[in-house]
Amino acid sequence: MKAVVQERFGPPDSLRLREVDRPRPGAGQVLVRVHAAAVNPYDWHMLRGDPYAARLLGGMGLTRPKHRVAGIDAAGVVEDVGTGVRGFGPGDPVLGFCPGAFAEYASTSASLLVPAPADLTFEQAAALPMGAVTALRGIRTVGRVGAGQRVLVNGAGGGVGSFAVQIAAALDAEVTGVCSARNTDLVRSLGATRVLDYAREDFTGEDERYDVVLDNVGNHPPGRLRRVLTPSGVLVANGGGSPGRVFGAIGAMLRLAAADAVTRRRLRPILPAAPAGPVHEDLLAVTALVGAGQVAPVIGRTFALADTARAVRHVEEGHARGKTVITVR
């Protein structure tokens, strides 16, 4: 099969399209014939081995990538199942977390997959797993957003932010989105009642106060973000794209925990939507929102499998609109 391979830690240009052996599903696993895969900040962190601290934790490998084939978010059709798998069979359309998603086939645990909504294309389905689950956790699980609350989403035009605005709106919250000027109409169409252009307006200097702030950007220190919270407000930090070669998002989360210890306002990180974590219920919740017409993926750009390096670089630059998707078939 064709697959995008990373033999060493390095920049996106180190990715290569190669012919490799097709994986076989083990016990409890499903072999997926991949039709589309999404690109996340997770992918360029894994590619660069960044931050170094994460290598010591075993998630990405110490001296070389843990997974030779890159990618994690995928949608496609079940090709085969291993022993003990229930609920999936050949031909079933699925989406979920598939290590090695930038390939024609990927094998993954059945618990990391859910049926793909029938009214989505494979490109739209592939856009859901990490971005939508992270947004769901930020808004519903950590932020505990309820009807009538005031919610601000910083980075509302990106992959996580575009889902977060829709999920908060579905919970009947009053949403303010912060994004670039080119994304203001998009963010408003997703359900934001108020949209701010970050280049012209600094929300941390305004008099407005919010019950929940979801920060996907990290361009303001916690002290500035705390001041826009109500007395019982919550700052939810998504550190998935945080720069920093040594500690990166880990350092950002530690600083947030330290600040939380000395303030009455709650400062909380989002638990990462990692492939090893319990994500099945979250994936089902996301697809239920899609089925109810309350959430729809926003796809900014698509790339061919051979152009995966360009796609990863596009996301790493930090200005991608919605989700960036690789069309495999």
Number of C-alpha atoms within 10 A of each C-alpha: 11 17 27 25 23 25 17 16 21 18 17 20 12 14 24 18 18 15 12 13 10 15 14 17 20 16 13 15 21 29 26 31 25 30 24 30 38 32 31 25 21 19 19 23 24 24 28 20 26 23 21 17 18 20 19 12 10 10 17 22 16 16 11 18 22 19 17 16 23 26 30 25 29 37 33 30 22 22 20 18 24 17 11 10 16 10 8 18 15 14 13 16 24 23 30 31 32 28 20 25 32 31 30 21 26 28 26 25 22 24 20 21 25 22 19 24 17 11 10 14 14 26 25 22 31 34 30 32 29 28 26 28 26 25 28 25 21 32 26 15 14 21 25 16 22 19 12 13 18 22 29 30 27 25 27 34 32 28 31 27 30 30 31 36 33 27 27 30 23 17 17 16 24 21 29 24 30 27 25 20 15 11 21 19 12 19 30 18 12 23 23 26 15 14 22 20 16 15 10 9 11 12 19 17 11 10 8 12 19 22 23 30 27 30 24 24 20 19 11 11 12 18 12 12 20 24 18 22 23 15 14 11 23 25 27 23 25 26 22 21 19 22 17 14 14 15 17 20 24 17 17 21 20 13 13 21 15 12 17 17 11 9 11 13 18 21 25 19 22 21 15 18 21 15 20 12 11 12 21 17 13 18 26 16 15 23 25 14 16 18 15 11 10 19 23 23 21 20 19 14 14 19 19 14 23 19 16 27 19 16 23 27 16 16 21 21 9 12 13 17 23 24 27 26 29 29 21 26 14
